[in-house]
Amino acid sequence: GLPDTCASPQPPRMCGPDIQTPSAIQICRIMRPDDASVARNMIEEVGAIISTWHCNSQNRDRCVATLARVEHTDFLWPMCISEVAHISAEITYTSKHSVEVQVNVMSENILTGTKKLTNKATLWYVPLSLKNVDKVLEVPPVVYSRQEQEEEGRKRYKTQKLERMETKWRNQDVVQPVLNPEPNTVSYSQSSLIHLVGPSDCTLHSFVHEGVTMKLTDKVVGIVAARHCKTNLVTASVNAINFHDKIRKDCIKTISGRMAFTSNKSVEIEVLVDANSVADSSQKRYRAANEGGSLPMPQRLPETQDEKKRFEEGKGRYLPMKKLPLWPKTQFTLRTGVV
């Protein structure tokens, strides 16, 4: 039969003084019934491949590129079972210690040949030394075809760096269970999942694939949305995910979600992911926020001052996005931070 996955590097360009690496790469995969959230995992994988290639393009310590941030991601169309997913990635900017990768996902109906753009994403990777995974190495510079490309990339880099710092400042929140909550309140729909990190969740260096964390976050978001709306919802976009630290094998992850904002046709959900080591008391927490929905939404009832503050912050994110051409398709905003 047909292979599940194949990869195809694009023509190389100069990335260092005398070494060539591919400027872009494409992988493809036939979608199968158990491939829930596979596009998100493949987006991470293709970005990691091209970033690791680039960061090892010069004669220096060998390294592996790890995902540090996912920028705004649009889910424009659903991808169906038996369609072929084509995921392409290109390096668009490098700073001293990070790589920006632009990723596009196309779906192809192999019976009709019809192709559609289903996903777009921007990801940031950092190179970690194989000798010491806590050491971040320098990134070889890329060659830009226009000076404006470097200037625009530098602006994007500074913006995402400030937003990453903001998630660190807000990572002390804890989702507390409430007995007998009232319907349509934050406490009524908040939900949690507990996951033990196993070998199949990890890289060869015993650290969790970031796509595993995103997949579990997506599950919690679906539970919270279903409890609040009493119906199924789909993800339309992810705002930002920030990974500030690594999660190791055998950690226990607790993924907790709660509503932050509702409009007439969408809901934003905030998610905290705590990673606790079984062997010691160190703790890591990931932050996320989600929006989704295509039916009239029961309005969220803020009760505490913190809930009212998060509602106003969500409203501030919702109103600009409402003006986008794709609105009112379901919207999903994701942010992540780690303690």
PyMOL commands that set and color helices and strands:
alter all, ss='L'
color gray80, all
select helices_A, chain A and resi 38-55+147-169+186-189+199-201+210-229+305-322
alter helices_A, ss='H'
color red, helices_A
select strands_A, chain A and resi 5-9+12-14+20-22+24-30+63-70+73-75+84-94+99-108+115-129+191-196+237-238+241-242+251-262+267-277+283-292
alter strands_A, ss='S'
color yellow, strands_A
deselect
rebuild
show_as cartoon
